[in-house]
Amino acid sequence: MQKLRLTMNETCHFLSVQRDKLNKMVKDDPSFPRPIKEGASRQAAVYFDHSELLDWWEDKKKKRYC
């Protein structure tokens, strides 16, 4: 069974990018899924929704061929 949410490290591994590249994607790409922060503190864990990442990737692939 696939996890519903991925940590920053799992998301980096899933997308095969380094953490600084992931942060740049979040900052610069408005179509990239927004991170979900668990808690209000600055050190609260950040997650990404697995299905949103898959949808984003499929959209990127479709736009590449158009």
JOLIN-V758093 format. One line per field, one symbol per residue. psi: psi as a letter, one per 20 degrees, with the letter a starting at -180 (. if undefined). burial: I if it has 16 or more other ideal C-beta (glycine too) atoms within 10 Angstrom, else O. Layout:
psi=???
burial=???
//
This chain:
psi=pqqhqqrgghggggilrrhhgghhggghoiipppqopnriqhjqqprqpghhgggggggggghhi.
burial=OOOOIIOIOOIIOIIOOOOOOIOOIIOOOOOIIOIOOOOOOOOOOIIIIIOOIOOIOOOOOOOOOO
//
